[in-house]
Amino acid sequence: AAPGPRSYTTLRDEAVKLFNSLQQLELERDPVPLMQGVLQTCLDLPPLVDEIYCQLVKQTTEPPAPGGQGDLHYWQLLTCMSCTFLPSPPVLRFLRFHLDRRSRFPASEMAKYACFIREALGKTKGRECVPSLEEILVLMRRQEMICTVHCPGAPACSVAISSHTTAEEVRGRVAQELVSRLGLSQSPNLFALYEQSRRREQPVGSATLLADVLTRFE
């Protein structure tokens, strides 16, 4: 399940805990829950976002085992951070300089992460929820998620989405598919996306990120 409400101590203590989590990340066989925990702390305590970015830049600069498991996990967490939070302008400039240095070696796996992160930073506007466990797994592979939209009177539509895809974008894709399938080219009807659970059904706002909706269902 997605992380629930937490209790925190001082920012200094939480920064130390996050540093310890990053150290532990090097050895984790399944780093996804730990990554989600770090992201949740940053969402709950925004002043720590810059701290984690700086720590990750440090850990991915001249690592003892370039391309090893620990180095890879740090780049994967940096990828998740870039799709969830924007750092402050000074840290963003520092981060982009770091990414540009890595991009000089395009054949390496780390350079591919650097390019992905740089592109993500240009799209990220902040999240309501941290990435789901599924989204983290997808981001670790630099891939897209598949979102299934159930449509009345037609088979479900599968849509590839990223961490930045809005409900409006998905609505447009699904509407185009339905118009074609059902022969509604002359219909004046409009389409809307709804999220439905056991307790409620509600429309999804146009600017809502579909990744946040999927996280709420996790």
C-alpha positions, 0 to 999 in steps of 0.5 A, spaced: 500 500 500 502 507 499 505 510 505 500 513 510 500 519 515 507 519 518 509 522 524 516 526 524 521 529 528 526 535 527 528 537 520 535 535 522 533 529 525 529 527 518 535 529 514 540 524 518 534 519 517 534 520 509 542 520 509 542 513 512 536 511 508 541 513 502 546 509 505 542 503 505 539 503 498 546 501 496 545 494 499 538 493 498 536 487 493 529 490 492 530 498 493 523 500 491 519 500 498 525 504 500 525 509 494 518 510 496 519 512 503 524 517 501 519 520 496 514 520 501 518 524 506 520 529 501 513 530 499 511 531 507 517 535 508 518 539 502 525 543 505 528 536 505 527 536 497 534 540 496 537 536 501 536 529 497 538 532 491 544 534 493 546 528 496 544 524 490 548 528 486 554 527 491 553 519 491 553 519 483 559 523 482 565 519 482 562 513 485 567 507 487 563 502 483 561 506 477 555 502 474 554 497 480 548 496 484 549 502 488 550 507 483 544 504 479 540 505 485 542 512 486 540 514 479 534 510 479 532 514 485 534 521 482 530 519 476 524 518 481 525 525 484 526 528 478 519 526 476 516 528 483 519 534 485 523 540 482 529 543 486 530 550 488 533 554 482 540 554 485 540 546 486 537 545 479 542 549 476 547 545 480 543 538 478 543 540 470 551 541 470 551 534 474 547 531 468 550 534 463 557 532 465 554 525 465 551 526 458 558 526 455 558 519 455 552 517 451 553 509 451 553 508 458 547 507 462 548 512 467 548 517 461 541 514 459 538 516 466 542 523 466 538 524 459 531 522 462 532 526 468 534 532 464 528 531 460 523 530 466 525 536 470 523 540 464 516 537 465 515 536 472 510 541 476 509 537 483 505 531 485 499 530 489 502 523 491 508 520 491 509 515 485 506 508 486 510 502 487 508 500 480 510 507 477 517 507 481 518 500 477 517 503 471 521 509 472 527 505 474 527 502 467 525 509 464 519 506 461 511 508 460 506 506 464 499 503 461 493 506 464 486 502 462 480 506 461 474 503 461 469 506 456 461 505 456 459 501 450 466 499 448 472 495 450 477 498 455 482 503 452 489 502 454 493 508 454 501 509 455 502 515 460 508 518 463 509 521 470 507 528 467 501 525 463 494 529 465 487 527 465 486 532 459 491 528 454 488 522 456 481 524 455 483 526 448 486 520 446 480 516 449 475 520 445 479 520 439 479 512 439 471 512 441 469 517 436 473 512 431 470 505 434 463 508 435 462 512 429 461 518 433 464 523 428 458 527 428 456 527 435 456 533 439 457 529 446 463 531 450 467 526 454 470 526 461 474 521 465 472 519 472 475 515 477 471 510 481 472 506 487 467 502 492 466 508 496 465 514 490 465 516 483 468 523 481 470 526 475 478 527 474 480 534 473 483 536 466 490 538 469 490 532 474 496 527 473 494 520 471 499 518 475 497 521 482 490 517 480 493 511 479 497 512 486 491 513 490 488 506 487 494 502 489 
